[in-house]
Amino acid sequence: MILRLLNWQGIAGVAVSIALLGLLVAQAIDARHWHKSSDRFEQLYTNGQLALANTTAAYRAATDTARAEDRANSARIAAEQHTINERTEHDFETRLADARATAARLSERLRASPAAADPGSGGTAPVPGLSAAPRSAPQAAGDNRLPDDRLPDSAALIATEQAIQLDELIVWVRKQAAVDPNKAPEPVHP
């Protein structure tokens, strides 16, 4: 009955209104879908940014820790090398001083021995010569790498000093090579 009251324009208006209402409902559903999708994408984006921030913070913390460990390791290695240097230098100086003292004693004994044993000096009273026991000093000095009478005193001393220097250099190189730069630091127990 209502249709009789309406003319073709009224029917067309109602049809357009129904179509527009359908489009409005479809648009509302579409808007709700995109709003939910937008919320989901925003949540994913926020989670991704949070994960990136956490990863960046973890890498920075790991980098800082590695730098601190590297500094500690470098300090440990420097301390070990400094200790090796000091010990080697001390040992070198000690051995050199011993060799020089031995060379000085040997030189004095060798100089004193021919003069004391020379019975043919003009009108002076004869001086008794040294016994064979003090002559064993050059052989004992030979144990410290001092050659007996083949080289002059200064050349023998220089050769001995160079031998000691080379020995200490070998010891120093071996000890320096034994320092492990990749060794894990010792845990400190309080």
SVG drawing of the C-alpha trace seen along z (x, -y; Angstrom):
<svg xmlns="http://www.w3.org/2000/svg" viewBox="-2 -12 174 38">
<polyline fill="none" stroke="black" stroke-width="0.4" points="0.0,0.0 2.7,-2.4 3.9,-1.7 0.7,-3.0 1.2,-6.2 4.7,-6.6 5.4,-7.4 8.4,-6.3 10.5,-9.1 9.7,-8.1 10.6,-4.5 13.8,-5.6 14.6,-7.7 13.9,-4.8 16.1,-2.5 18.9,-5.1 18.5,-5.6 18.7,-1.8 21.7,-1.6 23.4,-4.5 22.5,-2.9 24.2,0.3 27.2,-1.6 27.3,-3.4 27.2,0.0 29.9,1.4 32.0,-1.7 31.5,-1.4 32.6,2.3 35.6,1.3 36.5,-1.5 36.3,0.9 38.5,3.4 41.1,0.8 41.0,-0.6 41.7,2.9 44.4,3.5 45.9,0.1 46.0,0.9 47.6,4.3 50.2,2.6 50.9,-0.1 51.3,2.6 53.7,4.5 55.6,1.3 55.9,0.5 57.0,4.0 59.6,3.8 60.9,0.5 61.1,1.9 63.0,4.9 65.3,2.7 65.9,0.5 66.6,3.6 68.9,5.1 70.8,1.8 71.1,1.5 72.3,5.1 74.9,4.5 76.1,1.3 76.3,3.1 78.2,6.0 80.5,3.5 81.1,1.6 81.8,4.9 84.2,6.0 86.0,2.7 86.4,2.9 87.7,6.5 90.1,5.4 91.4,2.6 91.8,4.9 93.5,7.5 95.7,4.8 96.7,3.7 97.3,7.3 99.6,7.9 101.4,4.6 102.0,5.4 103.3,8.9 105.5,7.5 106.8,4.8 107.5,7.4 109.4,9.5 111.3,6.5 112.3,5.5 113.3,9.1 115.3,9.6 117.0,6.2 117.8,7.0 119.2,10.5 121.2,8.9 122.7,6.2 123.5,8.8 125.2,11.2 127.1,8.3 128.3,7.1 129.3,10.6 131.2,11.1 133.0,7.7 133.9,8.5 135.2,11.9 137.1,10.3 138.6,7.7 139.7,10.5 141.1,12.6 143.0,9.7 144.5,8.8 145.5,12.4 147.1,12.7 148.9,9.4 150.1,10.3 151.1,13.9 154.0,13.2 155.5,10.4 155.5,12.4 156.9,15.5 159.7,13.6 162.9,14.5 165.3,12.8 164.8,9.1 168.1,7.4 169.2,6.8 165.9,7.1 165.0,9.8 163.2,12.7 159.5,12.8 158.0,16.2 155.6,17.1 152.0,18.1 151.1,21.7 149.1,23.6 145.8,23.2 145.2,19.5 145.9,20.4 142.6,22.3 140.7,19.0 140.9,18.6 139.3,22.0 136.6,21.0 136.1,17.8 135.8,19.9 132.6,21.3 131.2,17.7 132.2,17.7 135.4,15.9 138.1,17.5 141.3,18.3 144.3,16.6 143.4,16.6 142.0,13.1 143.2,9.9 141.3,8.9 139.1,6.2 138.2,8.4 137.3,11.3 135.2,9.1 133.4,7.6 132.8,11.2 131.4,12.2 129.2,9.2 127.8,9.9 127.2,13.5 125.4,12.5 123.4,9.9 122.4,12.5 121.5,15.1 119.3,12.5 117.7,11.5 116.8,15.1 115.3,15.4 113.4,12.2 112.0,13.2 110.9,16.6 109.1,15.0 107.5,12.3 106.3,15.0 104.8,16.9 102.5,14.0 99.1,15.1 97.0,12.0 93.9,14.2 94.0,15.6 90.9,15.1 91.4,12.9 91.6,14.7 88.4,14.3 88.9,12.2 87.7,13.9 87.0,11.5"/>
</svg>
